[in-house]
Amino acid sequence: MRPVFLHRGPSVAALAIAALLAGCASDAPTKAEIEAARVAAEVAAVAARTPPPINLNRGVAEAAAVYMAFSRDMAALEGGFSDPEQIQAALRRGSAYDPGQISRGLVAYASILALQSPEFVSGVRSLADDQITREKIVADIVADPSYASTLPGAEAAAGLVMTTLAADINALGRAANSIENDAYAIQALYDPRRPWGVAEVANRESRLQAAKVQSAMTVPPSADEAARLFAAAHSGGGALPVTGDPRKPPYPPAVVNALALAALAALGYAGENARANTDALQFDRVSHGCLSMSKLNLFQCLAASRPNYEDMFCLGRHIVRDLATCSRGAAMPAAVVTVSDVTPAEPIIITPARPAAAQTPITITPTPAPAPPPRPAESLTERLNTQPARAPGD
């Protein structure tokens, strides 16, 4: 969907020219009228070269708010549970998300992070000298989102995105370690929580069914967080306290789509009338598939879990750690293995050895190998195992 913008500059010029022609119908234009027409034409030309304001629809900000809030809520969990109800409360919080919603929120949040780069925002807008150029850039991005990764300032924006997401992902990893290690610790004989830790989970079937129901529900965004992210997206950069060194391409799929979404917003083409494009760019196959598989693993884990400490493990492994793993797989680059450049070795100089003096040849007489010991007689089992099989009845 291509948004429509009204061109106020040309309309001003048209009015000025119309007024001038109307004056010409009766009398020749005066110098003042000619100057007014010239000024109006210049204003119209400047307006045509100025891109529309940054424009991002509220749906993107709301999706970003959901991902950011859920990710940081899960990162705040830690081991040291004092009773089974604390574990169940954490499970209810952690299972109450829809994989598609969190996946979309990841890209949406990354796009707002990209808009915090003044280099990217100004770089994209500097290319849009006129309406035709702007529409061509938008069409190129919609046809191939990776095109936005080649625009001026993309490396600076990617650095902000990947550095910020990496910090959140690492926090999730630390929380997962804390919970999983506590699941092992509570089994020790000296742990005072052991009596209830090894006891069977109460209402096992109902808590599994509740997790399945909650997983199909969408989470409403925080109005305050959505408003804050919406304002940051339109600030032109620097509204959120994020930093990061520039990162060179290639970028993971979620970052590619986030840069494309941010570029459309910088050009003024990601507003409410462009939701078809912004919704499409929020879809990330990697994180969506990973989070969907994580849900299935969580259900299987809860179905098999019996003691309370196993529920702790399900929480740490298939909610907190999987969220970190899926986010990392979608937004972080794959590991790259490099080897150092070839360094020429120092030349090896071989000096010929002096001929040795003639020596009396030594004759070596081989020692005969000892005879093998006599093989013992076959046992009954060996005879039965080496005889050919017989058909039944033979």
N, C-alpha and C positions, 0 to 999 in steps of 0.2 A: 504494500500500500504506500503510495507516494503522497505525502502531505502537500497541501496547497497553501501558498503564502501570497498575500496581497502585496503588490508592488506599489508602495506609496510614492517612491521617487518619481517614476515615470508619470504618475497621475498628476503630480505637482507641475511637472514640465508641460504636460498636455494642457493644463489649465492656463499656464502662463502663455503658451503659444496661441491658444484660443483667444485669450484676451488681446494679445498683440494683433492677431488677424482681425478681430472685431474693430480694433482701433484703426486698422489700415483701411477698413471699408469706408470710413468717412474722411479721415485725415492721415497723413503720413505719420509713422510712429516717431515719438519724441525720443531724445537720447535717454531719458529716464526709463521709458518703456523698454527700450532695447537692452539697457543694463539690467533691468529687472528680469527680462527673459533669459539673459545670459546667466545670471546668478541662479535662477530656477533650474536651468539646464545643468549647471555644475552640481547643485544639490542633488538633483536626480541621479547624476552619474555616480556621485559618492555613495548614495543610498544603494544603488545597484551593486556596487563593489563590496558593500559591507554585509557580511553574513548575518542571518537572523540570530537572535540571542540563543544561548545554550538552552536546549529543551529536552527534558527527559520526563516520561510519564510517571505518574505516582505508582503504577503497578510495579515498576522496576525497583523503586525505593522500598516498597512494602515487602517484596520478595527478598531483597537484600537484608532487611531488618530481621526477617524470620531466620535466615541462615546464621547471621551474626549472633543473634540472641541464643539460638540453640547450641551453636558451637561453643560459645563461651560458658553456657550453663553446664554443658558436659565436661568442659575442661576444669570446672570448679569442683567436680566430684573428687573424692579421695578415699583411701582406705581408712580403717579404724571404726567400722560400724559397731555400734554398741548393742544392737538387738535386731531381730529379723525384720521388724517393721521398717527400720531405716533402709534395709536392702530393698524391700518391696516398694517403698516410696521412690527410691532412686530408679528402680526398674520402670515404674509407671511414668516418671519424667522422661526417661531415655527412650522408651518405646513409642511415645506419643509424637511420632512424626511420619509424614508421608515421603517416601524416597524421591518422588518427582518434585515435590515442593522444595526439599532441601537441595536437590541438584540444581534446580533453577535459581534458587537463592544464592548458590555459590557463584554462578556466573554474574548475576545481578550485582552482588556485593563487589566482585572484582571489577566490574565496569565503573562503579562509583569510585573505587580506589584509583582507577586509571584517570578519571576526571580530576583527580587531585594533583596531576602533573601539569603545571603551567606550560612546560615545554610542549607537551602533547596537544593541549587545548589550543594554544596559540599557533602551533605548527600546522595543525589541521585547518584552522580557520584562515591561515595565511594563503592557502592554496585556492580558496573559494573567492576568486576575484569577481565573478558575476554569476547570475542565476544559472546559466547553461553549464558552467564549470561545476557548480555545486551539485546540480542534478546528475552530472556524469559521475562525480565521485561517489555520490550516494548509490547510484546504479551499480557501480563497480563493487562497492562493499557488499551490497545485497546479493550480487551474483557470486562473489567470492570473498567471504569474510576475512581471509588471510591478507587481502589487499591492505587492510587497515594497519597491518604490522609493518608495512613499508613506508608509512606516512611519517613526516617529521615529528620527532619527539616520542615515537613508539617505544624505543628502547628505555627511555626514562620512565614512561608509564608502566611498562612491563616490570621494571625494577621495583616500583612501588607495590604493584600487585603481588608479585611473587615473594617479596620480603615480608610483607604483612601477613599473607596467608601462611607462609612458612612458620612464623612465630605462633600463630593460632594452632597450626597442626602440631607443632612441637609441644605446646601446652596440653593438647589432647593426649599425646603420647605419654607424657609424664603422669597424667591422671590415670590412664589405663595401667601403667606399671604399678602405681600405688594400689589400685583396686585388686589387680591380679595377684600381686605379692601378698596382700592381706588375706586373700582366699587361701593361699598356701600356709600363711602364718597361723591362722585360726585353727588349723588341724593339729598343731603341736600340743603335746601333753601339758606343757607349762602355760599355755594360753588360757586365761580365765574365761574366755568366751567359748571355749571348746564345747561345753555341754549343749548349748543351743546351736552352735555352729555346725555340729555333726548331726543334729536332730533333723528330721524330715520337714520339708517345707509344708506349711499349712495351706490348705485349699489349692493344691497344685493345679488342678484342672481349671479352676475359675481364674487364676492369675494368668494362665496361658491364653485363655479365651479373651481376657481383658486386654492383653498385649496385642492380640490380633485385631480387635475392634479399634483400639487407639491408633494402630498403624495405618488405618484407612482414613483417619480424620485429618483435615487440614488445620494448621495452626494459625490463628489470627495474629497479625503483626502488632507489635507495640506501636501505638500511635505516636508516642514521643520519639522512638528510635526511627520510625519511618520518616517523620518530619525532619529530624536532624540529618538523615542521609539525603533526603530530597533537597534540602537547602545546600548541603555540601556539594551535591552534583552540579548545582547551578552557580557555584561560587567562582568558577574559573580556575580553581586549584588552591590547595593549601588550607582548606577548611578543616580537614581531619589531620590529626597529628601522626602522619605516616612518613616514613623515610625509606630509602633503598637505593642502592647503586644501580645504574643502568644495566639491563640484561639484553644480550644480543639474541636474535632468533637463531634457530627455530623455537617456537613456543608450543606448550601443550594446548590441546583443543580448547579447554575452558578459557585460557588466557587469550587465545586467538579471537574467540567469540566476544570476550569482554572488551577487547580493544576495538572491535568492530562496532559494538553497541555504544561505546564511549565516543567513537568518531562520529557516529550518526547524531548523537546528542550534541556534540560540539558544533556541528553544522546546523543544528536546529531541526533535525529530521527524526527525532525519537520521541515526539510528544504524544498526546492522547490519540491523535489521528494516525499514528504510526505503530499501533500495538501489534499489528500483524508481523511487522519486521522485528520488533523488540522481543516478542514472544518466541519467535523462531530462533533468534540468536541465544536465548536463555536455555535452549535444550542442549544438554551435554550427554552424549551417549555413554561416555566412560563412567562418570560419577553416578548416573542414573542406574546403569546396569550393576555397578558395584554395590550401591546402597540397597537395591532390590535383592541381590543375593545375600547381603548381610541380614536382611529381615528374615529370610528363610532359615539362615543359620541360627539366628536368635530363637526362632520358634522351635527348631529342632533341639537346641540346647536346653530351653526351658522344659520341653517335653521329656527329655531324658534326665533332667536334674532332679535329685531327691533331697540331699541335705542342703541346708542353707548356704554353706560355703560354696556349693556349686552354682547357686543363683548369683553369688558375688562374682564368680568367674564369668558367667554369661554376661553380666553387666559390663565388666571390664573388657572382655574380649570382643563381644559381638554388638556392642553399642558404642562405647567410647573409642576403643582401638579401631574398629571398622570405620568409624566416621573419620578418624585421622588417616587411615589407609586410603579410603576412597577419595578424600579431598587431595591427598598427596598425589595419587595416581592421575587425577584430572588436571591439577594446577601446577605441579612441579615437574621439571624436566627429568627424563630418565638419566640414570647414571651414565657417564661417558668415561671410558677407559682410554687413556692416552699413554704413549710411550715417548721417551725422550728421543731427540734427534740423534742420528748416527754420528758418533765421534770417531774420526780416524785414529786407530791405535798407533802407538810408536812402532816404527819398523823393527822387525826382529832380525838381527844379524846372526847368522849361523856360521861359526868358525869351524872349518874341517878339523877333525881330530887327527892327531899324528898316528901313523900306522903302528899297530902294536907289534911287539917282538914275537917271533915265531915261538909257539908253545907246542909241547908234546900233546897230541890228541888224547883225550880221556875216553875210554870205552865204558859205557854203562850197560850192564847186564840187567835186563828187566827181571823183577822178582815175580815168579808165578803167583797168580791169584789163588787164595785158598779155596779148596773144594767146598761147595755149598753143603750145609748139613742135610742129612736125609729127611725127606718130607714125611711128617707123621701120617698115619693111616687116616682116610677120610672118616669124618664122623657121620652119624646117621642123618643129621640135619643137612650137611653138605651134599650127601648123596641124593637126598630128596629134592634139594634145590637145583641140582645140576641135571637131573633126569628130565627127558622131554615130557611136556604136559600130556596127559591122557584125557581123552574125551570121557564124559560121564558114562559109566556102564562098562568101560573096558576092563 
